[in-house]
């Protein structure tokens, strides 16, 4: 069964929404229609990206990182994942600006994810990675015995 985790909305995404909205309204107020249309289009893209960002752990052993309809889905095989770590950006004492999970895969490739349920996401990811490794080891052993 596929397991879908939705993304957490970070503070800077709210800030970007406010800035784009204020600029769109300001451009409309000053009758700069082309500038207003540009800001409204950027606002639509950002809202769509925020709403439709999901992280899916599939039954066939992949992690699908979907960041909305306008950006291509990134598919990462669980067998290629080498490390899963929780990071904090810019700490001020106990307070950190943003918490995220950094996934390293392949040769020097990284993807950062911010699921709503970080702990549960990390546990399910580790569990499926372990199950995938056990299954691949069993396949290798059965091939050696044949």
Secondary structure, 3 states (H helix, E strand, C coil): CCEEEEECCCHHHHHHHHHHHHHHHHHHHCCCHHHHHHHHHHHHHHHHHHHHEEEEECCCCEEEEEECCCCCCEEEEHHHEEEEEEEEEEEECCEEEEEEEEEEECCCEEEEECECCHHHHHHHHHHHHHHHHHHHHHHHHHHHHC
